[in-house]
């Protein structure tokens, strides 16, 4: 899966007024929270990855945490 020069718009029926930081679940970061954190620090190495590379990196992080 890869997107190049693609703008992904918010769905017309989306009820959210603003973006929100994904919450942890039972004190453990969710996949969404980890991805948000990686984007929030503006990591150049993470930003260069395509979507499939980001998911691979996330899987590796989760397996180490295991």
FENJO-V268109 format. One record per residue. N is the residue number from 0. PHI is phi in whole degrees, -180 to 180 (999 if undefined). Layout:
((N/PHI) (N/PHI))
//
This chain:
((0/999) (1/-153) (2/-120) (3/-126) (4/50) (5/-124) (6/-102) (7/-102) (8/-87) (9/-75) (10/-63) (11/-61) (12/-93) (13/-71) (14/-89) (15/-70) (16/-89) (17/-146) (18/-76) (19/-133) (20/-72) (21/-63) (22/-78) (23/-76) (24/-117) (25/55) (26/80) (27/-110) (28/-63) (29/-80) (30/-58) (31/-62) (32/-66) (33/-67) (34/-63) (35/-61) (36/-62) (37/-65) (38/-73) (39/-66) (40/-81) (41/55) (42/-70) (43/-58) (44/-68) (45/-74) (46/-65) (47/-75) (48/-75) (49/-81) (50/-56) (51/-68) (52/-68) (53/-66) (54/-66) (55/-63) (56/-63) (57/-64) (58/-60) (59/-63) (60/-63) (61/-69) (62/-70) (63/-69) (64/-73) (65/-6))
//
